[in-house]
Amino acid sequence: MPYEGKSKYRILLLFPLLFFLLLLSIGSSFFFPDISALKKENIKKTSFMEYREDEWRSKGKRIRIRQTWTPLSRISPYLVKAVLIAEDDKFWKHEGFDFEAIQKAVEKDIREKKFKFGASTITQQLAKNLYLTPSKNPLRKIKEAILTWRLERKLSKKRILELYLNVAEWGEGIFGIDAAARHYYGKPASALGPEESARLASVLPNPRKFNPLGNTRYVENRSRIIYSIMVKRGIVIPSYEEVMKDPGTEAATAEEREAERERRSEGIPPGFPGEALQESPRNHEEFPLPPPAGASF
């Protein structure tokens, strides 16, 4: 057989092998890692943290990770609710995927001819942070979907939220809400107020680009939207001065209180958002969310 013919034959033999390795890589996500261990164990270093460390080393940066594990019960309720409003307003109702948001994101990508594939839920972001890298290849997204499905079936919603708030990136080397609260505001996560919480939640899509203490148009407008939603839902009781400036933002109406009672009857913690609002910054056309650093498809 001529040499050229042998080369083509070898290349053809490689395709089934590569396909098998691809299936093996995807299939392993159904069994590994052991997600059940996360029910009680607090992960010390995530795959995303390791990725950042490699990135810093390659650039000659001496940055160390700052993170302090904090139970959900010791995180300000304002912060928890602000993050849910900003990142995943249907968190308590979906099973890991917000298909409506995904559809809108895909339609927008098609219109703009830019394939960013946003609209990741908190569970999807957690799967990526814990076990994957910011790679944009389709294989990573398939693995993320499998891991998201497993996280939702193995862990409670509260545990998923607790894990997310403790491993999310909030700046260069800053991971977890307690490290972020101390870095930006000099206080523990439990002491964060509503405005501080809104500003911290506003930068989550790209925490290395935006600073919660900054006065950029993006941070100012997005945090204001988050805060106004918190007021409308009765999460925050506005001051007398705020009410006089804008009577329309008074605390929860009778209709909102009734909605809150319904959420409680469904087992959703009091005050937590149960449905997406039209004005939610997650879907806000005026201030669209840039994809989280390393979190786009």
C-alpha positions in Angstrom: 0.0 0.0 0.0 1.5 3.4 -1.0 2.5 5.7 1.9 -0.2 8.2 1.1 -2.9 5.5 1.2 -1.6 4.3 4.6 -1.8 7.8 6.0 -5.4 8.2 5.0 -6.3 4.8 6.4 -4.8 5.7 9.8 -6.7 9.0 9.8 -9.9 7.2 9.2 -9.2 4.8 12.1 -8.7 7.8 14.4 -12.3 9.1 13.9 -14.0 6.2 15.8 -11.4 6.4 18.5 -11.9 10.2 19.0 -15.7 9.7 18.9 -15.4 7.0 21.6 -13.2 9.2 23.8 -15.7 12.1 23.4 -18.6 9.9 24.5 -16.5 8.6 27.4 -15.7 12.2 28.5 -19.4 13.2 28.4 -20.6 9.9 29.9 -18.2 10.2 32.9 -20.1 13.4 33.9 -23.1 11.2 34.8 -21.0 9.5 37.5 -18.1 11.7 38.5 -17.5 13.7 40.6 -19.4 12.6 43.7 -21.9 15.3 44.1 -23.6 13.6 47.1 -20.5 14.6 49.2 -21.5 18.3 48.8 -24.5 17.7 51.0 -22.2 18.1 54.0 -18.7 19.0 52.7 -17.7 22.5 51.9 -15.4 22.5 48.9 -12.1 24.3 49.6 -11.0 25.0 46.1 -13.0 24.9 42.9 -12.0 24.1 39.3 -12.6 27.8 38.5 -10.3 28.9 41.3 -7.6 26.7 40.0 -8.1 28.1 36.5 -7.7 31.6 37.8 -4.5 30.6 39.7 -3.0 29.1 36.5 -4.0 32.3 34.7 -2.2 34.5 37.3 0.9 32.4 37.2 1.1 32.6 33.4 1.0 36.4 33.6 3.4 36.6 36.5 0.8 37.9 38.9 1.1 37.2 42.6 -2.5 37.1 43.6 -3.9 34.8 46.3 -7.4 33.6 46.7 -9.4 35.2 49.5 -12.4 33.2 50.7 -14.2 32.6 54.0 -16.9 30.0 54.1 -20.1 31.4 55.5 -23.4 29.4 56.2 -26.5 30.6 54.4 -28.0 31.5 57.8 -25.2 34.0 58.3 -25.5 35.8 55.0 -27.7 38.9 54.8 -31.2 38.1 53.5 -30.9 41.3 51.5 -27.8 40.0 49.7 -29.5 36.6 49.0 -32.6 38.2 47.5 -30.6 40.7 45.5 -28.5 38.0 43.9 -31.6 35.9 43.1 -33.3 38.9 41.5 -30.2 39.7 39.5 -29.0 36.3 38.4 -31.9 33.8 38.6 -35.3 35.1 39.5 -37.0 31.7 38.9 -34.5 29.8 41.0 -37.1 28.4 43.5 -39.3 27.1 40.6 -37.1 25.7 37.9 -35.1 22.4 38.0 -31.8 23.8 36.9 -32.6 25.4 33.6 -34.6 28.5 32.7 -35.8 27.4 29.2 -37.7 30.7 28.6 -34.5 32.7 29.3 -32.4 30.4 27.2 -34.8 30.7 24.2 -34.7 34.5 24.5 -30.9 34.5 24.7 -30.6 32.2 21.6 -33.0 34.4 19.6 -31.0 37.5 20.5 -27.8 35.8 19.5 -29.3 34.8 16.2 -30.5 38.4 15.6 -27.1 39.9 16.5 -25.1 37.0 14.8 -23.2 36.6 18.0 -23.2 33.3 19.8 -22.8 34.1 23.5 -25.5 31.7 24.8 -26.2 33.5 28.1 -29.1 33.0 30.6 -27.3 30.5 32.8 -29.1 29.8 36.1 -27.4 29.8 39.5 -27.2 26.0 39.4 -25.5 26.1 35.9 -23.1 28.7 37.1 -22.3 26.6 40.2 -21.7 23.5 38.1 -19.2 25.4 36.0 -17.5 27.0 39.0 -17.1 23.8 40.9 -16.0 21.4 38.2 -15.3 23.0 34.9 -13.4 25.9 33.2 -14.5 29.0 31.3 -13.9 27.2 28.0 -16.5 28.1 25.3 -16.5 24.8 23.5 -19.8 22.8 23.2 -18.3 19.8 25.1 -18.0 21.9 28.2 -21.6 23.1 27.9 -22.8 19.5 27.6 -20.9 18.5 30.7 -22.3 21.6 32.5 -25.9 20.5 31.6 -25.3 17.0 33.0 -23.7 18.3 36.2 -26.5 20.9 36.6 -29.1 18.1 36.3 -27.2 16.1 39.0 -26.8 19.0 41.4 -30.6 19.7 41.3 -31.4 16.1 42.1 -28.8 15.5 44.8 -28.9 18.8 46.7 -31.6 21.0 48.2 -32.2 24.5 46.7 -30.9 26.1 49.9 -27.6 24.1 49.7 -27.1 25.0 46.0 -27.6 28.6 46.9 -25.2 28.4 49.9 -22.5 26.8 47.7 -23.0 29.4 45.0 -22.7 32.4 47.3 -19.5 30.9 48.8 -17.6 30.2 45.5 -18.8 32.9 43.2 -16.2 35.3 42.0 -16.6 38.9 43.2 -13.3 40.5 42.0 -9.6 39.6 41.4 -8.9 36.9 43.9 -12.1 37.5 45.8 -14.4 34.4 46.1 -17.5 34.1 48.2 -19.7 36.8 49.6 -18.0 37.1 53.0 -14.6 37.9 51.4 -16.4 40.4 49.1 -18.3 42.1 51.9 -15.1 42.5 53.9 -13.1 43.7 50.9 -15.5 46.3 49.6 -17.5 47.3 52.7 -15.3 46.2 55.7 -18.0 44.1 57.3 -19.1 40.5 57.4 -21.7 39.1 54.9 -24.3 39.1 57.7 -24.2 42.9 58.1 -24.8 43.9 54.4 -27.6 46.3 53.9 -30.0 46.5 50.9 -28.1 49.1 48.9 -24.8 47.3 49.4 -26.4 44.0 48.5 -27.8 45.5 45.3 -24.5 46.8 44.2 -22.7 43.5 45.0 -25.3 41.6 43.0 -25.0 44.1 40.1 -21.4 43.2 39.3 -21.8 39.4 39.3 -22.0 39.1 35.5 -18.4 40.4 35.2 -16.9 41.0 38.7 -13.4 41.7 37.3 -14.6 44.5 35.0 -17.1 46.1 37.4 -16.6 47.3 40.9 -19.6 47.6 43.3 -18.1 50.8 44.7 -17.6 52.3 41.2 -19.8 54.9 39.7 -20.0 53.5 36.2 -23.3 53.8 34.4 -23.7 50.1 34.3 -23.3 49.6 38.1 -25.4 52.6 39.0 -28.3 51.7 36.8 -28.3 48.0 37.4 -28.0 48.3 41.2 -30.8 50.8 41.1 -33.1 48.4 39.2 -32.3 45.6 41.7 -33.0 47.8 44.7 -36.3 49.1 43.2 -37.5 45.5 42.7 -36.6 44.8 46.3 -38.7 47.7 47.4 -41.6 46.8 45.2 -41.6 43.3 46.6 -41.6 44.5 50.2 -38.1 43.2 50.8 -36.9 46.7 51.6 -39.1 49.2 53.4 -38.2 52.6 51.9 -37.5 55.6 54.1 -40.0 58.4 54.5 -37.8 60.6 52.1 -37.8 57.9 49.4 -41.6 57.5 49.6 -42.2 61.2 49.4 -39.9 61.3 46.3 -41.6 58.4 44.6 -45.0 57.3 46.1 -45.1 54.5 43.7 -42.4 52.6 45.5 -44.2 52.2 48.8 -43.9 48.9 50.6 -45.8 45.8 49.4 -49.3 46.3 48.3 -52.2 44.0 49.4 -51.7 42.1 46.1 -48.0 41.6 46.7 -48.6 40.4 50.3 -51.1 37.9 49.0 -48.5 36.7 46.4 -46.1 36.4 49.3 -48.6 34.2 51.2 -49.0 32.0 48.2 -45.2 31.6 47.9 -45.0 30.5 51.5 -47.8 28.0 51.0 -45.7 26.5 48.1 -42.7 26.2 50.5 -40.7 29.1 49.1 -38.9 31.0 51.9 -40.6 34.2 52.9 -39.6 37.2 50.8 -37.7 35.2 48.2 -38.7 36.0 44.6 -40.8 33.2 43.2 -41.4 34.6 39.7 -39.5 36.8 37.3 -40.7 40.4 37.0 -40.7 42.2 33.7 -38.4 44.8 35.2 -35.9 42.2 36.4 -32.3 43.3 35.4 -31.8 39.7 34.1 -34.2 40.5 31.3 -33.8 44.3 31.2 -33.2 45.4 27.6 -31.7 48.8 28.5 -29.0 47.2 30.6 -28.4 43.7 29.1 -26.1 41.5 31.1 -22.6 40.9 29.8 -21.7 37.2 30.1 -20.0 36.4 33.4 -16.2 36.2 33.1 -15.7 32.7 31.8 -19.3 31.8 32.1 -20.6 32.1 28.6 -21.2 29.0 26.5 
